[in-house]
């Protein structure tokens, strides 16, 4: 622990497992009668007469009265085909997950290494470390030169608490906008709505964004001011 020279303790910060959250959320949705379609590749949106008509997929066409596009970094490409332009760009990040072998040497919650801009957190019996912001299109390769930084941070700070030889690496694309503000609201196409561009804060803002877009799609007044989230600010 001699490497720690000082830090800021933010008592309001919280850490959670978004995968477990999504699993539990699905259970609640199932009880409400929601139908999920997994493993379906979306090819394009079918718009006719200024209105959304269907979603074309590798498993056929699905017709809807309303469609919400919430595809992260891939929203931009899907919308571009129907002449809707949003400045959402994929910013690549990397993570590793490793089992804890000695909890007394593992982080209790989240630690941010400001030198390398890597966040290290504890997820039950695992350590998760994530960082890096790379502009490389939609590339999902895992080059060692990129994962070395997060490996170094975990080794440097918590090597006694985990087994790095068992580390599992992952990469993903953050859907970033120029000012960090997500795009949430209706488009110029009747029945087509957006909820994307949340950058590094997708889970953090997920419930608030869901409440906003649910109100908009239902025609209700939003409890959260949504004026600055509108896609129209980019048109």
Secondary structure, DSSP 4 states (H G I P E B T S, - for coil): -TT-------TT-----HHHHHHHHHHHHHHTT-----S--EEEEEEETTEEEEEEETTEEEE-S-EEE--GGGHHHHHHTTT-----EEEEEEEEEEEBS-GGGS-SS-EEETTTTEEEEEETTEEEEEEEEE--TT-----HHHHHHHHHHHHHHHGGGB-GGG-EEEEEEEEE-TTS--EEEE-SSBTEEEEE--GGGTTTTHHHHHHHHHHHHHTPPPSS--GGG-GGGG-
